[in-house]
Amino acid sequence: MVGIAKKVGPSRYRESYGRYFEEFNVGDVYEHRPGRTISETDNTWFTLLTMNTHPLHFDEAYAAKSEFKRPLVNSCLTLSMVVGMSVSDISQKAVGNLGWTDIKLTAPVFVGDTIYAESEVLSKRPSAKRPTQGVVTVRTTGKKADGTVIISFERTVLVPMQGHAVDDLADY
């Protein structure tokens, strides 16, 4: 998604990202860039922040005895990063997330892996209760740089129609 510079005053512009409801088309696929190489710090901090005490994420001696032979990246970190990669295309203008479903973790992720994401628009409909908003559902897939699919999920977001997003207001 390319940022759009909106004029908000004389010789003053504000960068705007995201899509309005009308800009989503069923079947469109958005490749989210840039990708992200996961560091040991990312994995350790996220694991500690979320109080995940499973040693497979931060104890190299323990992980060496596992089938993976090294620490795994916390799967919730993988989910968070892939969702984050999709924000500028899918939900930058969203009113809110309505839910995630069908989350599948299909391959292990390790420190040093570079991941990318893409989302396909599965459905869209105007909101039954909010006339200036619509509901959009996408399937997002995360992949390693070598193409290995590591995660997929469906996400539904409430998206404003043109002229009804917070960033349409020039004075925030």
N, C-alpha and C positions, 0 to 999 in steps of 0.2 A: 504494500500500500504506500503510495507516494503521498507525502504530506502536502497539504494545500495551504498556501499562505492567504489568510483572510484579512482583509483590510479592516482595522478596528479604530482607525483614527488617521488624521493627516500624517503621512509618511510613517505609519505604524502598522505592523502586520503581526498576526498570531498564527502559529503553525497549528494545523488541525489534521487529525488522523481519524481513521475508522470509517465505517460505512453506515449510511442510513438504511432503513428497511427496504426502500425502493431499489437500492443498489445491489442487493443480494439476488442471485438467480440460481434456482435449483440446478444442480449439476456442475456449477462452477467449482474449480479447485484453486485455492490460494496457497502458493508456496511461501512459507514464512521464513524470512531471512532477517538478520543473520542467524547462523547456527551458534552453538555454544559448546566449548570443550569443558568438560566437568573436571574440576580440580579436587585434590584431596581436602583442601580447606572447605570447599563447597559442601562436600559430603559430611565431613566431621561437624562443621557448624550446624548444618541442617539437622543432622542426627541428634546432636546435643540440644538444640533449640526445641525440637519436638519431643524430647525426652524418650526417644526410642533407644532402649537399652540392649537391643540385640547386638552381640559382639560381632556378628558377621559384617557389620557396617564400619567398625572402627578398630577392631583387634586383629592385627595382621597374623599373629600366631594362631589364633582361633580360626580365622578364615583360611589359613594355609592347610588346615586339616579338612576343610569342606570340599565338596566336589568342584568348587570354583577356584580353589587354590589361592585366592586373594579376596580382599574385601569387595563386597557388592555396594554399588551406590544405592542409597535409600530409595525405594520405589516411589515414595511420596515426593521426594525431590525431583525425580524424573517427571512425574505427573505435573508438578508445579512449574518446572522449566518449560515443558511442552505447552502447557496452557499459556504461560507467559509469552512464549514466542508467537502465539496466535492472537494476542490482544490487539495489536495495531490493525489487523485485518478484520477480526470478528467482533470484538467487544469494546473497542476504544470509546465508542459513543453509547454503549449499552446502558440501559437503566439498571440492569442487574442480571446476574446469572440465575436461571430457573432450575438448573440441575445438570448433573453428569450421570450418564448411565453407561452400562456395558463396557466398563473399564477392563481392558485386557493387557496384561504384562506378558509379552511374548518372547523376550530374550533378555538375558542379564545385561546390566550396564556397569561399567567399571570406570574408576578414575582414569582420565586420559581420553575417554571416548568423546567424540564430537557428535552432537545430535542436531538434527534438523526436524522440521515439522511441516505438515501441510494439512489443510482442511477442505473438505468437500461439503457444499451446501446440500443437505438432504431434503429440507422442507422449509416453507415459510408461509405464514398466514397473518392477516391482521388480528390484533388482539380483540377478543370479544368484549372486554370490559374497558379497554383504554383506546379510544379512537385515534390517538396520535402516536400509537406504538404498534409494533408487530412482533411476532414470535418467530425466531429463526433457529433451526436445528442443524448442526454440522457434525460430521465425523472427522475427528482430528487423529492423525497418525504421526507418531514420532519414529524417526529412523536414525541409525548410526550413519556415519559418513560412507560406509561401505554398502549402504542400502538395506541392512538388516532392520526389520521392523521390530521395535522394542516396546511400543505401547500404542494402543488405539482406544478411543472412547467417543461417545456422543455427548454433545453439550448443547443445551438449549438456552438462548439468551433473549431478553426482552430489549428490543431495539427501537429507538425513536424514528418516526418518519421525518422527512426533510422539513427543516424549519423548527423542529421541536427538541433538539438536543441541547444540553447544557452549553456546549461550545458555540451554539448559535447566538448566545447572549454575549454581546461585546463587552460587558462591564463586570465580568467575574474576575 
